[in-house]
Amino acid sequence: MVAQEAQKDGLSVFSKWLQKQLVYRMDVEKEEDNIESNKKRREKGVVHNVTREPTPKCVICHGPNQVTSCKNWSETTIANR
């Protein structure tokens, strides 16, 4: 009976140790996967596309407005437009 209890204790200790090893290994694999995905991302080249609205520039007054909303538009001759 004492041998069976010792065997059960030994098995529970081994089981706990094995569970800790498994959790540790899973954490290590996650870290390795993260490192690999970061390497692949760097190798692939991450591109961040940023689009900006172009700033309109009036060809008549050279201001930051469109030609059609220019104050000088109606005053300019057709030849100068």
C-alpha positions as CSV (number, residue, x, y, z in Angstrom):
1,M,0.0,0.0,0.0
2,V,2.8,2.4,0.8
3,A,4.4,1.6,-2.6
4,Q,1.1,2.5,-4.4
5,E,0.8,5.8,-2.6
6,A,4.4,6.6,-3.4
7,Q,3.8,5.7,-7.0
8,K,0.7,7.9,-7.1
9,D,2.7,10.8,-5.6
10,G,5.5,10.2,-8.0
11,L,3.0,10.2,-10.9
12,S,1.4,13.4,-9.7
13,V,4.7,15.1,-9.4
14,F,5.7,13.9,-12.8
15,S,2.4,15.0,-14.2
16,K,2.8,18.5,-12.8
17,W,6.3,18.7,-14.1
18,L,5.2,17.6,-17.5
19,Q,2.4,20.2,-17.6
20,K,4.9,22.9,-16.7
21,Q,7.2,21.7,-19.5
22,L,4.3,21.7,-22.0
23,V,3.2,25.3,-21.0
24,Y,6.8,26.5,-21.3
25,R,7.3,24.9,-24.7
26,M,4.0,26.4,-26.0
27,D,5.2,29.8,-24.8
28,V,8.5,29.4,-26.5
29,E,6.8,28.3,-29.8
30,K,4.6,31.4,-29.6
31,E,7.7,33.6,-29.3
32,E,9.4,31.8,-32.1
33,D,6.3,32.3,-34.3
34,N,6.1,36.0,-33.5
35,I,9.8,36.4,-34.3
36,E,9.4,34.5,-37.6
37,S,6.3,36.5,-38.6
38,N,8.2,39.8,-37.8
39,K,11.1,38.6,-40.0
40,K,8.8,37.7,-42.8
41,R,7.1,41.1,-42.5
42,R,10.4,42.9,-42.7
43,E,11.6,40.7,-45.6
44,K,8.3,41.3,-47.4
45,G,8.5,45.0,-46.8
46,V,5.6,46.7,-45.2
47,V,4.2,49.6,-47.2
48,H,2.0,52.2,-45.6
49,N,0.1,54.0,-48.3
50,V,-0.9,57.4,-47.3
51,T,-3.1,59.4,-49.5
52,R,-3.5,63.1,-49.2
53,E,-5.9,65.4,-51.0
54,P,-3.8,67.5,-53.3
55,T,-3.8,71.1,-52.4
56,P,-5.5,73.0,-55.2
57,K,-3.6,75.9,-56.7
58,C,-5.3,78.5,-58.7
59,V,-3.6,79.3,-62.0
60,I,-5.0,82.8,-62.0
61,C,-4.3,84.2,-58.5
62,H,-1.9,81.3,-57.4
63,G,-3.9,81.0,-54.2
64,P,-5.0,77.8,-52.4
65,N,-8.3,77.6,-54.2
66,Q,-9.6,76.1,-57.4
67,V,-9.9,78.2,-60.5
68,T,-13.7,78.0,-60.6
69,S,-13.9,79.5,-57.1
70,C,-11.4,82.3,-57.7
71,K,-12.5,85.8,-57.0
72,N,-10.6,87.1,-60.0
73,W,-12.1,84.5,-62.4
74,S,-15.0,86.7,-63.5
75,E,-12.7,89.7,-63.9
76,T,-10.2,87.9,-66.2
77,T,-10.6,88.0,-69.9
78,I,-11.4,84.9,-71.8
79,A,-8.0,85.1,-73.5
80,N,-6.2,85.0,-70.1
81,R,-8.2,82.1,-68.9
